[in-house]
Amino acid sequence: MTKRGETHRRAYRRAGAKLSCYIHLVVYIPVNLLLVFINYSTTPQYLWFQWPLLGWGIGLVFHWLAVFIGPTLMERSVKRELEKDRSGE
């Protein structure tokens, strides 16, 4: 594969990962609003909506970290390893 083709493939994959994270957030918000509405409509004395909101929220945070922070950390690690190889360590 050419360098241009490889670059395009990586950019396409990163854009897809970012889009999936945005979709995850767009689904998370209305579903959890619906759960809050259902909870207050049926059993307002016990606020159970917080548990799926928290669990799914943790998953959403890890998804965001993997998409937006992970690649940066990986690039830094690769650069560091390449520098070590060049210096002969």
N, C-alpha and C positions, 0 to 999 in steps of 0.2 A: 504494500500500500504506500502511496506517496505521502510525503510529509504534509502536504496540504489536505489530503484525504483523511489522514490520521487526526489532524488538528480539527477538521470539520466534524469528525465522528465524536471526538471528545467534547467539543462545544455543544453538539446536539445532545449528548448524554447528560451534560451538566444542566442544560436548559430544561430537559425533561425531568431531572431530579428536582429542580426548583419549582417547576410547574406542579409536580406531584405534592410538594410540600404546601403550596398555596391551595391546592384542591383539598388537601387534608384539613387545613384551617377553615376553609369555606364550608366544609361539611360539619366540622366540629361545632361551629357557632350555632347554626340553626337547630341541630339535633339536641344540643344541650339546652338551648332556650326552650325547646319543646318539652324536654324532661323536667325543667324547672316549672313550666306551666302545668304539666300533668301532676307533678308532686304537690304543688300548692292547691290544685283543684281537687285532689283526691285525699291526700293525707298530709295536711299542713302541719300537724303536730309532730311529724317525723320527717326531717329534711334528708331524704335518701338520695336526692339528686346530686349531692356533693360527691358521692363515691364514684359514679361513672365520670363525672366532670373531672375529678382529681386523677383517676386512673388514665383516662384518655388524654388528659392534659399532660401528664408525664410522658406518655408516648409521643405526643405532638412535640414536646420540647426536645426529646431525643432525636426525632425525625429532623427538626430544624438544625440541631447541632451537627448531625451527620451530613446534611446538605450544605450548610453555610460555613461551618467551622472546620469540619473534617478535612476537606480538600486543601485548605490553607495550611493546616498542621502537617498534612502529608507532603505538600510541596516543600515546606521548611525542612522536614526530616530528610527528604530526598536530596535537597541542596546540601545539607550538612554531611550526609554520607558521601556525596560526590566530592566535596571539599576534603574529607578525610582520605578518600582514595587518591586524590591528586597530590596531597601532601605526604602520602606514604605511611600513614598511621595504620 
